[in-house]
Every structure is written in C-alpha cells, then in structure tokens.
Amino acid sequence: MKKVNYILVGIIIILLVIISTLQLKSTADSFVKDKDDLIITYSELGISESSIENNKEWFSESEIIGNQTRDSILSKLMNIESDEFISDIKNLNNNELLKNVENIKDVWKFTSHAFGFIPKTNTPMLDSNIINATTITPQENLKNSKIKITLDRLVAMDYPGKGEHNVLFDFYVKNQVQGENEHVHFNQVYRITEGQQAGISGYPVFSDLNVGKEGIDFKCYTINVENKNDKKLVGFLEGDLFSSGLKLLDKINPVTPILSGFAKGFTDQIKNRNKNIPVQDIYLGLDTEKGITTRAKLAEGSYIVIQVPNVNTWDWSNWKYKSSIGQIVSKTDETKGPQFNYFIFSVSKMK
C-alpha cells in the first residue's frame, strides 16, 4: 500500500514539474512576443533599439521653448499658425518681428517652477494651507517602502497656440531594487482646452515604486503636440494599457528597460517634429533627510508644480487649496486661481 502511495506522489510531483515548466515557457514566449511587438513599433516610429540602452539620459533643457532664441521661437509660433500671433505680426518687418517675440509675456515662456505641498489630512473637507516643498518634514516610514504616484490636476492656462491642446508627459523615476537604480520612463497624453483644467483626478502614473533609503528622483517633461499626424499617433497612449499607469516590481524586471526605452525614444521623436513644442522640464528630488532646508522632502500628500516668472517672488502663503471645489485659490479672493500652467501629483504609501 505504501509503495502505491509513493508511486502516486511521484506521479503528482512529475505532473507539477511539467505544468510549471509549461507555464514558464508560456511566460517566456509571451515576453519575447511582447518584446518583438515593441521593436516593430520602434521601427514604425523611427526609434532604434539603442533607445533601450539610453533611457538613463534626460532631455536637453535648451529644447524647451522658453530657453530658445528669438528666431527659433518665432519659427515655432509661425509653424503652429497661431491666429492671434499671426494677426499681431503680419505687417511687421524682420527686426520688428524679433522684438515682438522678445516682448511676449505668455506663461509658456517661463522656465522657472515653484514647488508647493499640501500635506495629507484627516479632515479632507477643510481647506488646506499650501507650503513650500522644502519645508516639509520627511516621513520616516516611507524609507524602504513602496509608494503610488498619481496625477491629480493639470491646468493649461497658456500653452503655445489656442484651443484644445494635446499635452504629452514623459515621467521619470528611479526605482530602487536589489541595490540598483532602475531608470523608468512612462508616457501619458492628456487633452485640455486653453485656460481650463483637464478632466483627470487620481490618474495612475507609477505604483509599487520602491523608495529606498534616500528618497526618490522625479522628473517630468511636457510637449505641446500640434503636429496633426502626431496627434493621431499619441492617441494610442490613451488606451487601457497606459491609462492604468506603470506597476513596478521589487526585483529587476527585464521588461522595464524595454518599456522605458520605448517611452524615452517616443518622446525624443515627438519633441523634434514640426509644430510640436517642448514647454516644461522639471526635476524634483524628494529627500528623506531632515534638516536640509534647501531640499524638497518626501511625504504623503500632494505636490504642486507651477510655471512662474520668478520663484523668488512666488509665495505659497498667499494661496490655499479649497476642498469644496477642489481648486487652488487666492486667500484674499477665492474667486481667483493662479494664472499659470501647473499640475498636481500626489504620493501615497502602498498598503
């Protein structure tokens, strides 16, 4: 009887091994298939496989429209055929044209950004003060933890051109796994009308992001996509695959550099196309160290990134978050909000 039982146990073990092997093979085949599909997409977009290896690199600040020469700005504004701009310059000579560009006070020309913070609260129905992100007390329990990052607000008060904008975001973080930094890019596109707020709240960007001991590096690059063909191209970023954000692992994932390489290469292609204009380039290091007053700190709550003419004159104490309408408003006049481009992303600890 015992012999029969041993035989049955042996057969069961063999079957389990066979099933596990088949599952692993299926997973591997699926990975290879997905990788091949991505490489085909690379080819279709004119992106080389070498982009996979270059996802550590960031974009050049000089490509942001606010950092470009008057001639380059003039050329880009003419390319997008902004009706308002064309009507202003149609009777000007070349010298007058360049002077006109120099005098443009539009918000999109600003290259400075101020970083505010709304702390996590147990009384969400009450209005919240906004503080400078450098004055946060870092949250100790976020060290070596997993966090979630979502995009909660996107306001386009003034982007190049008018009407509806297609804004491409390239998000970047370092995912700290197994003692190494995994460089991660992720793309999303949002449609937003000039002077209004995009219809998003809690839009997933990264989940299960591994923090490590020293905090996180967060970067963001935005492009105003005006090229008609590219407007269709970025439409696939609105699909279910991208709208659910990017879930990270606590071990090295061979698929991550492929997805990141694709995202970085895609942004590289889009930003250089005719009529497409890079608008913002943001770097925000969120530190876990106390006492260093010049660094932004990591804590659960909402971070505000606003494009301003001068960070030295921007004072967050003049503003608050009015919870009943979900907006940033002036403390002296609650009917008025910031007349600048800004977005809000939130950080929360994974449960």
N, C-alpha and C positions, 0 to 999 in steps of 0.2 A: 504493500500500500504506500509506504514511504517512498519507494522507488518511483511509483507512478506520479506521486506529488512532485518529486524533484524534476521529473520529465516535464510535467505541466508548467512548473515555474520556469524551467529553462526555455520552453517554447514561448511563454509570455514575454520573457526578457528579450529574446531574439526578435519577436514582433515589435516590441517597443523600440529597440535599436533601429530596426528597418524604418519604422514610421518616423522617428526623429531624423534619420538620415534624409529621408524624402522631403521632410519639412525644411531642413536646412538647405537642401538643393533647390527647392522651390523658392526660398527666400533669396538665395544667391542668384538664381536665374532672374528673379524679379528685379533685383538690384542692377544686374548687368543690363537688362532690358531698359529699365528706367534711365540708366546712365547713357545708353546708346541713344535713347529718345532725346535726352538733353543735348547730346553732342550734335545730333541732327538739327536741333533748334539753334544751337550755336552757329552752325554753318549757315542756316537760313537768315540769321541776323547779322552775319559777317563777323561773328565773335570767334576767335581762335581758342583751341583747347588750352593754350598757355594762360588764358584768363583764370583758369582754375588755380594756377600757382601764384597769381598776382593779387589775390583777394586781401592780402595784408596791406596793400598800398591804398592810400587815400587819394582824393581828387585834388587838383590844383586850385588854390584859393584865387589865382588870377583869372580863372574862368567865370567866377561869379560876376554878374553884370555890374555891380557896384564898384568892382575893382578894375574895370576895363577902361580903356582910353575913350576920349570923346568920340573919335572916329568909329571905334568899334561899337559903342553904344548907339550912335546914330545909325549905323548899318543895320543893327539888330531891330531897332524900332521901325526902320523903313521896311524891313523884311516882313514883320508881322502886320504891317499896314494898319497901324493904329489910327482910326479915323480922326480922333482928337488930335494926335500928334501931327498927322499929315496936314490937317487944316491949319494948324499953327505955323507950319514951316513952308507952305507951298510957294510963297513969294519971297523967300529969303535966299541970299547968296551963300556960298560955302562957309565963309567966315562967320556970317550971322547964324548959320545952321549950328556950327560947333558951339557958339556962345549960347545958343538956345538950349543945347544939350547940357551945358555946364550949369545952367540956371534951373534945370529940372529939380524940383523938390519932392518928387514922388517917393513914397515909402520904400519901394523896391530898391532904391539906390543905396539905402543904408546897409553898411556891412557890420555894424555893431549889434550885439544881442545882450539883453539883460535876462538874468535867470532868477525867477521867483519860486516860492514854495508855499503850498497850502498843506499844513500838517493833517494827518489822519485824525478824525474826530469821532467821539462817541455821541455827538449831538449834531447830526448832519442837517437838521432843519434850521440851525442857527447860521448866521453869516460868519464867514471866516476872514481873519486878517491874512494878508499875504506878506511873507518875509523874504529877505534876500537868501538865496540858496546857500550862501557861505556862512550864514548864522545858525544853520540847523545843528542840533545835537545829533551826532550819528547814532544810529540804532544798533546796539551791540548784537542783538540776536539775528541780525542779517548777515553777519560774518559766517562764511562757510554754509550758507543756506541757499535755497532756491527761491527765485522771485519771478513775478509776472510783470510785464510791461505792456500797457495798453495806450492807445492814442484816444484821448477823451474830447478834445476840442481842436478845431482847425478853422482859423479866421483869416480870410484873404481880403483885407481892407483895400489893398492896392498892389496888384501884380501887373507886369507889362502887358499891354493890350487891355481890352474890356470884355464884358460879358462873362460867359462861362469859362472857367479855367480847368484844365486837367493838370493836377499837380502830382508829379512823380516824387515819391520819397525813397531815398536809399538810407535805411537804418543800419547801423553797425554797432556791434558789441564784441567784447572778448568774453568767450565762455570758458571759464577756468575749470579744466577737467584733468584729472590724473597728473597734476603738477605741470600742465602745459596750458598755453593760451590758444584756444580755438577761435580763429578770426571769422566772424559771422556777418555776412551782409544779407539783408532781406528787403525786397521791393514791395511797395504798395502804391496804388494810384487813387486819388480822390478827386471827385468833380465838385467844384464850388463856384458859385457866382460872385463876381466882384462885389466887395463890400459886405459879404454875408458869411455865415458860418456853415461849414459842411455838415451834412446830416449824419454825424457819427458820434458815438459815445461808448467808451469801453471797447474800442476796436482792437482786437488782439494783435500784438506785434511779436513779442517773444514770451514764451512760457517755459518754466523749469530752467531758467537761466541760472547757472552756478556762479555765485558771487566770489568765493574765495575769501582771503583774509583782508585784502586791502581795498575792496570796493569794486566798482566797475568803470569802464570807459564807454561812454555813449556818444556816438556821432550821428549826424543827420545831414543829408544833402538834398536840396529840393530843386526841381526843374519845372518850369512852366512849359508844358508841351503844347506847342501851337502848330507844328507840322501835321497836316491832315492825315498823311499815311501813318505817322507815329501815333496819332490819336486812336486809330484803329488797332495799332499794334499793342498799345498799353492796355487795351480792353481786356486782354486775357488775364491781367493782374487782378481783375475784379471777380474772377471765378472763385469757386469754393476752396480750391487748393490754397490760395493766398489769403483769402478773407478770414481764415481761421488762425492766421499767424504762424510762427515757426516754433515748434516744440523741440527743445534741446534735451540732450541726454547727459548723464553723469559719467559717460565714458566717451572715448574718441569714436566719432561716427563717420565712417567713410563717405557717407552721402553728403555731409555738411559742406566740405570744401567744394563739391560739385555745385550744390545749390548756391553757395556764396560766390563762387566763380562766375556762375551764370548771372547772378544779381549785379555784381560789380561790372561785368562785361556789358550787360544790358544798359546800365546807367552810362557807361563810357560811350556807347554808341548813340544813345538818345541825346546826351548833352551836346554832342558835336554836330547834330543835324541842323539843317537850315530851319530857322524860325523858333527852335527850342532854346530857352534861356535859363541857365542856372541862376537861381535867385538867392539861396541861403546855404551857408556852410557852417555847421555848428559842431563844436566839440565841448562836451561836458563830462569832466571826470568827477565821479561821486565817491568820496573818500570815507573810510571808516575810522579815521584817526581824529581824536578830539584835539581841540586847542589851536589848530592851524586856521587862522581866521580868513586867509585868502583862498581857501579851497571850498568848493561845494561839498556837501556831505550827503551820505546815503541814509534815507529813512523812508518809511511807508508814508505815502501821501502823493500830492500832485505837483509836478514841476511845470512851471510856465516859462516858455522860451519866446521872447518878444523882440522883434526887429526895431531898433530905436536909433535915432541920430547920434546920441551921445549917452553912454552908460553912466557917465559921471553926473549927469543931471536927472537921471531917472530915479525916482524914489518910490519904492513899493508901499511905503506907509500912506501914500495918497490913494491907494486902491484897496478894494476888498472883493471877496467872492460872495455874491448874493445868491444864497442857496435856493430861494423860492423861484428864481428864473434861470439858475444855472449859468450865470454870467459874471464876468469881471466888470465892476462899475466903480465910478469915482465916489469917494466918501463924501464929497461935498455936493455932488449932483448924481443921484442914482440913475438918471435917465441917460447918462453918458458912459460909454466904454472907451477903451484905448483905440485910438485911430491909427493903429499899426498892425502889421501882419504878426500873428502869433499862433502858437499851438500849445496844448497842454497834454503831457503824458503822465501817467500815474504808475507808481511802483507799489506792489503788494507782495507779501510773503506767501509762498505756496503752502497750502495746508497738507 
